[in-house]
């Protein structure tokens, strides 16, 4: 049996672009949970079996649109709270990359522009202040091995 090539959770990074030319991407420190969610909106319809009108028809799906979002959470750090505040205040999307580095050093990169649509800060007695963010895609998400 051949063992599959996997990736550690720490090897998935959400990196924000700085908007410069050339653009530099950096992962916010202390983001301990990351997620990439891709969805399709579909329209379902059925077509009868013209050879057997009593047969139960199969459902067919037509893709209407695709969307994506990135989520993350971690400890809020003084050095990074202004980055999230400034991103939330933008009315335009910001470029980002999500890199997954596999144990064989192969990197799968997802790239696109996104809006920071949710920025939540939470504090509990006896624990550090944490945050969670949702970055909603604005247009296409591309994937490549780099």
Secondary structure, 3 states (H helix, E strand, C coil): CCCCCCCCHHHEEEEEECCCCCCCEEECCCEEEEEEEEEEEEEEEECCCCCCCCCCCCEEEEEEEEEEEEEEEEECCHHHHHHHHHHHHCCCCEEEEEEEECCCCCEEEEEEEEEEEEEEEECCCCCCCEEEEEEEECCCCEEEEC
